[in-house]
Amino acid sequence: FKAGKAEYFDHQRFDFYFRDLVRRDIKARGQVFMKPRRYGMTMEEQTQATYTLLENFSNNIGLQSDTDKKTKSTLLEPILQSYVQRPKYMRSDYYKPNGKMPIARLDLKSNMAPDEDGVEKGNYILGWVRPFPSQPRQMDGEEVVYAVDDEVWKWLESSPKETIESNMKSLMGRNRAGKLSALSTMGDSDDYLRSIMDGI
């Protein structure tokens, strides 16, 4: 994603085996990763979020990190950049505000009115990818199929446990259960101790 070229790390092969196991297990509600720095786990989340978005109609993806700025820069922007660069046969059409590239969210729907026959032009599978503040109940009222809680043990302004519990409720709907992915490096100051203990 950042380097602009594909790279292979053998440890990620095993990570994706685990991710696939969780995806296929109807009883699993999600996954938790404690990761080292510079591991590439956030890139894995970007990949899984894109795959989940495209695997069915109306799949919605919610993103959270320890700060709103980090949610956009490390999760949303790389997903947007890689999505619009995909060949047309590998993606749905997407909403382009005033014909420009989206920057605040990715919507797989049209912004044009249907023609006289009620037909929308384009190939839209609906669904979206949106960033949310790292606070409890921010995804309430949304039907999310995949939620990413990044750097969850570094959240200083809210309870990771309460946020994860409220996000789990947003993952249920339309006769399918979504999955939640919580991941983080360990914080390196005493300020993060409360988040770590709360998230465990």
C-alpha positions in Angstrom: 0.0 0.0 0.0 2.5 2.7 1.0 5.4 1.4 -1.1 3.1 1.1 -4.1 4.2 -2.5 -4.8 3.4 -5.9 -3.5 5.6 -7.3 -0.8 5.6 -10.8 0.7 6.3 -11.6 4.3 6.0 -15.3 5.3 4.5 -14.5 8.7 1.5 -12.8 7.0 0.7 -16.1 5.3 0.0 -17.6 8.7 -1.9 -14.5 9.7 -4.2 -14.9 6.7 -4.7 -18.6 7.5 -6.0 -17.5 10.9 -8.1 -14.7 9.4 -9.7 -17.1 7.0 -10.4 -19.5 9.8 -12.2 -16.8 11.8 -14.1 -15.6 8.7 -15.5 -19.1 8.0 -16.3 -19.9 11.7 -20.0 -19.0 12.2 -19.5 -18.9 16.0 -16.5 -16.6 15.9 -17.4 -12.9 16.4 -14.0 -11.6 15.6 -10.3 -11.6 16.3 -7.8 -9.9 18.6 -4.1 -9.3 17.7 -1.4 -8.0 19.9 1.3 -7.1 17.4 4.9 -5.8 17.3 5.7 -2.5 15.7 6.3 -2.4 11.9 4.7 -5.8 11.5 2.3 -4.9 8.7 -0.9 -5.8 10.5 -2.6 -2.5 9.6 -2.0 -3.3 5.9 -3.6 -6.7 6.5 -6.6 -4.9 8.0 -6.8 -2.7 4.9 -6.7 -5.8 2.7 -9.4 -7.7 4.7 -11.6 -4.6 4.8 -11.4 -4.3 1.0 -12.1 -8.0 0.5 -15.1 -7.9 2.8 -16.5 -4.8 1.1 -16.4 -6.5 -2.3 -17.5 -10.0 -1.4 -21.2 -9.2 -1.2 -23.9 -6.6 -1.7 -24.3 -3.9 0.9 -21.3 -4.8 3.0 -20.4 -1.9 5.3 -17.0 -1.4 7.0 -16.4 0.6 10.1 -12.9 1.9 11.0 -11.6 3.2 14.3 -8.2 4.0 15.7 -6.8 5.8 18.8 -7.2 9.2 17.0 -9.5 10.4 14.2 -6.4 11.6 12.3 -4.8 8.2 12.5 -8.0 6.4 11.4 -8.0 8.5 8.2 -4.3 8.4 7.5 -3.5 4.7 8.3 -6.8 3.0 7.5 -9.1 5.0 5.3 -6.7 6.8 2.9 -4.7 3.6 1.9 -8.0 1.8 1.3 -9.3 4.7 -0.9 -6.0 4.9 -2.8 -5.8 1.2 -3.5 -9.5 0.9 -4.3 -9.6 3.6 -7.0 -6.4 2.1 -8.6 -7.9 -1.3 -9.0 -8.9 -2.4 -12.6 -12.6 -1.8 -13.3 -13.3 -5.6 -13.3 -11.9 -5.8 -9.7 -14.2 -3.2 -8.1 -17.6 -1.7 -8.1 -18.3 1.8 -9.2 -18.2 4.3 -6.4 -19.5 7.8 -5.5 -17.3 10.6 -6.8 -18.2 13.9 -5.1 -18.3 16.4 -8.0 -16.3 14.0 -10.1 -13.4 14.0 -7.7 -11.7 11.2 -5.7 -13.5 10.6 -2.3 -11.5 11.6 0.8 -13.9 11.3 3.8 -15.5 7.9 3.0 -15.9 5.3 0.2 -19.5 4.8 -1.0 -20.3 2.1 -3.5 -23.4 3.8 -4.7 -24.4 6.4 -7.3 -25.0 10.0 -6.8 -27.0 10.3 -10.0 -30.8 10.0 -10.2 -32.2 7.0 -12.1 -33.3 7.6 -15.7 -37.0 7.6 -16.8 -37.1 3.8 -16.6 -35.8 3.8 -13.0 -32.4 2.3 -14.0 -29.2 3.6 -12.4 -26.3 3.8 -14.7 -23.1 2.1 -13.5 -22.2 -1.0 -11.6 -22.9 -0.4 -7.9 -22.9 -3.0 -5.2 -23.8 -0.6 -2.4 -21.9 -0.7 0.9 -19.4 1.8 2.3 -16.2 2.2 4.2 -16.3 5.0 6.9 -14.1 6.2 9.8 -15.7 6.6 13.2 -14.4 8.3 16.3 -12.9 6.0 18.9 -15.8 6.3 21.3 -18.5 3.8 22.4 -21.7 3.7 20.4 -20.4 5.6 17.4 -21.5 2.7 15.1 -25.0 2.5 16.7 -27.7 2.4 14.1 -25.3 1.1 11.4 -25.3 -2.4 10.0 -21.6 -3.1 9.8 -20.2 -6.4 8.4 -16.6 -5.8 9.4 -15.3 -3.4 12.1 -11.6 -2.5 12.7 -10.5 -1.2 16.1 -6.9 -0.3 15.5 -4.4 0.6 18.3 -7.1 -0.4 20.8 -4.7 -0.6 23.7 -3.7 3.0 23.2 -7.1 4.6 23.4 -6.8 7.2 26.2 -10.1 9.0 25.9 -12.5 6.1 25.9 -12.9 2.5 27.1 -11.8 0.0 24.6 -13.9 -2.7 26.3 -17.1 -0.6 26.1 -16.4 0.4 22.5 -15.8 -3.2 21.4 -19.0 -4.3 23.2 -21.1 -1.6 21.6 -19.5 -2.3 18.2 -20.4 -6.0 18.5 -24.1 -5.0 18.5 -23.7 -3.2 15.2 -22.3 -6.3 13.6 -25.6 -8.1 13.7 -28.2 -7.6 11.0 -29.7 -8.8 7.8 -29.5 -12.4 8.9 -25.7 -12.4 9.1 -23.2 -11.8 11.8 -20.3 -9.6 11.1 -16.8 -9.8 12.5 -14.7 -7.4 14.6 -10.9 -7.1 14.5 -9.2 -5.5 17.5 -5.4 -5.0 17.2 -2.7 -3.0 18.8 0.9 -2.6 19.8 1.4 -2.2 23.5 1.7 1.5 24.6 5.1 2.4 25.9 4.0 4.7 28.8 2.0 4.4 32.0 -0.8 6.4 30.4 -1.8 3.4 28.3 -2.0 1.0 31.3 -5.7 1.7 31.8 -6.5 1.0 28.2 -4.5 -2.2 28.3 -6.2 -3.5 31.4 -9.6 -2.4 30.2 -9.2 -4.1 26.8 -8.0 -7.5 28.2 
